[in-house]
């Protein structure tokens, strides 16, 4: 037999149900309001045009006379006479600076193209505020555009995004004033926090691939309890069936996965044992592999050295070819001079003194030639070294120019449309064909580049100073956050202790309820057996009572016929007695009349009258007694 379900609220009065639900939804919906507000904000179409802005204006006069039910409900909770007061410390400078930091971090992390600083956001212009709000609105809707009037669109968008406080149009005409900017800054910070919360929620949902059983169970309990309060038994049963099927499915999947893991573990154990048996051979192979790897590295190093040697040999060979080519041009002239000298020597007549003199001159010429050759070799070596140093210096210069161009791009000096370029070209280029050293590079680094870099350095020093101040502020805030974190840790420890206590109480209460449930199940089985027994006994008693009732019905019919006959007889006797009584009365009256006329005595009258009176009373009493006895017999027979 199926156990009796708990009683729902379907039979409760509507007024009682509404009061019960109002008291409950006030606490239940407070937890989901923050998440639903962001969902509403993301689902709202922010492409505001003239029609959407006009839709936020008041209705026509025909509709203003008949407020709808939603307007009446809204007027009950949010009256226009008492606007909400912003509880945030708008006049606190630390609070506004923290809002500015949150806004800067969000904009810089999401690709805002303009340069932001706390100083500019301390008192922005109307154009800056429009750019900021447009960028943040486009994080929700990429196709969003402002209408003709930004002052009308911004309050309408915040109203559609369910911003809890009102933004006046007059505040948007003077954005940077001290009494209007904090409220607008907190509104932008609220919207930024909504976006950050949505991003974190999406990341957590993406990371939560596995739902814990406790979370799934409490979700099932909350939804079933909501349906229970609404009085919807069908959805409760359907949810229960879905929950049981899902749990069975998960249990089967977990069993299958555990079996698969056990099988894989067994296979891995077998493989591990086989690998342990084969470890000596593999160690030998590994040592041989390591030796091969070392040999490969050694050969690679040797190849690198050989490449260096081959490069140097190629350079020497190219230089030798050049020198050979140069000397080959002088070979014909030297041959011609040699032939001429031979001819002159053959035609000349030389004596001993002249021969000795010529030999000395030849010796001197040879010495001078060797000296010239040595000097030529020194000059060629110096020229080669100068060319090599020039090429090396040119390569170094090219490397320095590349590093300069990279640094200039980092400093936003390149290209000419950069931030600090001021339409000037700061790109360094090398002219390898320049005749002078000053014309090798196209820039004057001492005057133009150094002054520009100096200005950039001053700007960055100012930024550094501001960053140091912000760092000090961050350290102070971090210290305060550390203190708050310690407090929260203490609170968390207290909550964990409380949670452990609640878990122990929950376990004890669960055990108690399980015992009570088993006891109730036993009582229910006993009651079911008793009901079955009573049903069988009642059926037997019903058959017996039907037979007795039929017998009594027959007797009742007989009694009714007898009573009818006796009533007829009694009526006949009563009629006869009444006739006799009337005749006797008439006789007595006649006697009395006769006695009055004759003047009889009173004694005679009494003697005549008393017997008649006695007889009539006896007759009436006997008739009544007979009637009542018959009536009593009839009633006893019917019962």
Secondary structure, DSSP 4 states (H G I P E B T S, - for coil): -PPPPPP-STTS-HHHHHHHHHHHHHHHHHHHHHHHHHHHHHHS-----HHHHHHTSPPPHHHHTS--HHHHHHHHHS-TTSPPPP-S-TT-HHHHHHHHHHHHHHHHHTT--S---HHHHHS--HHHHHHHHHHHHHHH-TT----S-HHHHHHHHHHHTT-SS---SGGGTSTTSTTTHHHHHHHHHHHHHHHHHHHHHHHHHHH--S--HHHHHHHHHHHHHHHHHHT-HHHHHHHHHHHHHHHHHHHHHHHHHHHHHHHHHHHHHHHHHHHHHTHHHHHHHHHHHHHHHHHHHHHHHHHHHHHHHHHHHHHHHHHHHHHHHHHHHHHHHHHHHHHHHHHHHHH----HHHHHHHHHHHHHHHHHHHHHHHHHHHHHHHHHHHHHHHHHHHHHHHHHHHHHHHHHHHTT--STTSTTTTT------B-TT-SSSTTSBSS-IIIIIHHHHHHHHHHHHHHHHHHHHHHHHHHHHHHHHHHHHHHHHHHHHHHHHHHHHHHHHHHHHHHHHHHHHHHHHHHHHHHHHHHHHHHHHHHHHHHHHHHHHHHHHHHHHHHHHHHHHHHHHHHHHHHHHHHHHHHHHHHHHHHHHHHHHHT--HHHHHHHHHHHHHHHHHHHHHHHHHHHHHHHHHHHHH-
